[in-house]
Amino acid sequence: MFSKLPPETCRTLAGVSRIIDEIAPIPARFRKDIGKNIRDLSELLTSRRPLLTGHYIGNPARFSAYLRYFFPWNLFRLCKIFAGEDALFQESALSQKGGAGLLFLESHVDDDGPILIADFGSGPLTLPAALWISMPSLRKKKIEFRCFDINRQILKTGERLFAGITGENPGTPPGNWSIKTIASSLTEARLEKKQTLVTAVYVYNELFRKLNAADGDALSTFADGEAARLSSFCGENGAVLIVEPGVPRSGEFIAHIRDRFIERGFSIDAPCTHHTDCPMRTSKIQNRAAKWCHFTFSTREAPQALHDLSRMAHLPKERGAVSFLLARKGADKRSASPKRNGIRVISDTFPLPDTRYGCYGCSEKGLVLLAGSRTGIEHLRSGTVISARVSGTEPRDKKSGALVLDAASARYAETAPGG
């Protein structure tokens, strides 16, 4: 997961800013304000979030800021998820072509019928664009998208963006992918057919923001309803992909909806290596230092123009962060992942006492602290899956309560991520 992006993917991402300027140019007199507008929108989405409304990108300044800053960064994050080989969950030759084997079963890809994808909160068609850019193996497959968003303008802009992005790949047979945009909210959406894949990317943080954070049951109840809603859209062996910002509240929601999917008989195909209780929730219950499931990665592969724009807005990004969940309907939990019981690294490396270093991992026995020398552990990047025996009787870290394992005893269960 989070492997180094292929050169073609990086080239296409680098061309996105030019396409945005072509379809939504900024008058010269307004260009000097773009950094300020980006920063203002960022504050609205974070520190001033209680003031957020459903149509927060309705005015031209915010719309332009969203297209030029938030859309490209979201696109980059999705490409980092999709482009990497995840050998823990892929055994077929398809895994050599990118992340398609993570999202779709072989039967979905090999079947003559179309892949059906419902994308909620699609915005400027970020999800279809990310799939096109990062999964070349899917471009010749017939895919039918239903893209939902409450903002009709951004959907229409997304159609033009997508046309510009796919036009960067001459020689690809046209017409394999069809996209229907629908101005509707997730709660009001209707689908005539059961879907192969249901996606909600950066949607739920906007929906649960009004819940009382002090009410411990409110988020769980909300997650239960949403698991029921999303599962109702899935066909046989269909999957649900949820992607959220890598912040504590989103991580808590992911943990809750993960439980609800498991209760409904879903297999959790990523990022979990097990179906036991989420260690992140356990650490909070035991009054340990609160942790949440999220992954970080370097942004150095992001387009230079995007980095320049981010610095101009005083919002430089050296690391990306994301929380996500892929759940599959009707899948046998024992066969969904043939290499279960690995440890997924869920943090960057950090210093420990006595000149040692460590990183946290998630296992079926709970939270794990992998510890060792700096040279022995710095290669264990966030998202990597390693194979190591965890008995549950190992000594516990006093600060986090995590089981302490010697990193030297661990070995890779998947290709080491780059980037």
URGI-V974074 format. One record per pair of residues at least 12 apart in sequence whose C-alpha atoms are under 6 Angstrom apart, sorted by the first residue. I is the first residue (numbers start at 0). J is the second residue. Records with the same first field share a line. If there is no record, write none. Layout:
I = J / J
This chain:
0 = 83 / 84 / 85 / 382 / 416
1 = 79 / 80 / 83 / 416
2 = 83 / 416 / 417 / 418
3 = 417 / 418
8 = 132 / 133
13 = 302
34 = 311 / 312
36 = 64
37 = 64
38 = 312
74 = 129
78 = 129 / 133
81 = 98
82 = 97 / 98 / 133
83 = 97 / 98
84 = 97 / 98
86 = 413
87 = 338 / 413
88 = 336
97 = 134
113 = 141 / 142
114 = 142 / 195
115 = 142 / 143 / 194 / 195
116 = 144 / 194 / 195 / 196 / 197
117 = 144 / 145 / 197
118 = 146 / 198
119 = 147 / 199
120 = 147 / 148 / 202
121 = 146 / 147 / 148
122 = 148 / 153 / 154
123 = 153 / 154 / 157
124 = 157
141 = 175 / 176
142 = 176
143 = 176 / 177
144 = 178
145 = 179
146 = 180 / 181
147 = 181 / 182 / 183
148 = 182 / 183 / 184
149 = 182 / 183 / 184
151 = 182
193 = 232 / 233 / 234
194 = 232 / 233 / 234
195 = 234 / 237
196 = 237 / 238 / 239
197 = 239
198 = 239 / 240 / 241
199 = 241
200 = 241 / 242
201 = 242 / 243
219 = 255
222 = 256
223 = 259
236 = 327 / 328 / 329 / 330
237 = 327 / 328
238 = 326 / 327 / 328
239 = 325 / 326
240 = 324 / 325
241 = 323 / 324
242 = 322 / 323
243 = 322 / 323
244 = 321 / 322
245 = 293 / 320 / 321 / 322
247 = 291
250 = 291 / 292
265 = 326 / 327 / 328 / 329
266 = 326 / 327 / 330 / 332
267 = 325 / 326
268 = 325 / 326
269 = 324 / 325
272 = 339 / 340 / 341
273 = 340 / 363
275 = 363
278 = 365 / 366
279 = 291
287 = 399
288 = 399
293 = 321 / 322
294 = 320 / 321 / 345 / 381
295 = 319 / 320 / 381
296 = 318 / 319
297 = 318 / 418
298 = 317 / 318
341 = 385 / 386
342 = 360 / 361 / 362 / 384 / 385
343 = 360 / 361 / 383 / 384
344 = 359 / 360 / 381 / 382 / 383
345 = 359 / 360 / 381 / 382
346 = 358 / 359 / 381
347 = 381
355 = 371 / 372
356 = 370 / 371 / 372 / 373
357 = 369 / 370
364 = 391
366 = 401
367 = 401 / 402 / 403
368 = 401 / 402 / 403
369 = 404 / 405 / 406
370 = 405 / 406
371 = 406
384 = 412 / 413
385 = 410 / 411 / 412
386 = 409 / 410 / 411 / 412
387 = 409
